[in-house]
Amino acid sequence: MRYETPSPTRWNARAYDSSFGYVSPVGAPLVDLLDPRPGERVLDLGCGTGVMTAEIAARGAHVLGIDGSHAMIEQAIAHHPGLDFTVGDGHDFTVAQSYDAVFSNAALHWMSRDPDAVIDCVREALRPGGRFVAEMGGAGNCAALTSAMLTAWREHGLREPELPWYFPGPAEYALRLEKGGFTVRLLEHFDRPTPLDECPDGAADWVRLFAGRLLDQVPPATVEPLLRRVNELAAPALRRESGWMADYVRLRFAAERH
């Protein structure tokens, strides 16, 4: 095990793939860690629009993509008609046959209701010796972004929002995996500052996409002033001459089912 520690949600599937297309490319090295082999059965949990599902399939594996968003699955089917996709909740999904591997990129932190239930479902989906390879937001992920949000909400006299994500530390998640019937083979926790090149409105655009449900609870006349304040608060930490950055921290792991 290696620690590297430096110093149902509303989705817009089209915007996710275009304006926020960086979500999939940064996960590309994760497929190398998975190392899918021809003929293997792989489940892509939280597959989104299927970009990484297709990459795994290109290595010769038989892949099933699962996502909790109907809109995402519709896009995945449209873009990758030869692959298998289905709508499913990471907390309680079941499969008819055992899989050699479960893969997940930038999705587990959305399955925040009961992380142990997600791990249990993954274990049940795997054959003995099967592998669980994933990357998710880790402790400290989006700290400046979420701090700006909470401050802006408070300044506008709004009730503090309940953030929809689960960003665990490495020791915490390793313990969950071990208790859930896995042997952790690799676990890394690292910073990944990510340019928001396609976000002309900076942190406000990030909030619109990734925390849009929270905006639904805000009086309509307050939304734009609130988002302007988020930008003002986040700018000192996240705005560069080259553009806005997201302060991402990732947790990447490979584990094996007992």
Secondary structure, DSSP 4 states (H G I P E B T S, - for coil): ------------HHHHHTTTGGGTGGGHHHHHHH---TT-EEEEET-TTSHHHHHHHHTT-EEEEEES-HHHHHHHHHH-TTSEEEE--TTT---SS-EEEEEEES-GGG--S-HHHHHHHHHHHEEEEEEEEEEEE-TTTTHHHHHHHHHHHHHTTPPPP--------HHHHHHHHHHTTEEEEEEEEEEEEEE-TT-TTHHHHHHHHHSHHHHTTS-HHHHHHHHHHHHHHHHHHHEETTEEEEEEEEEEEEEEE-
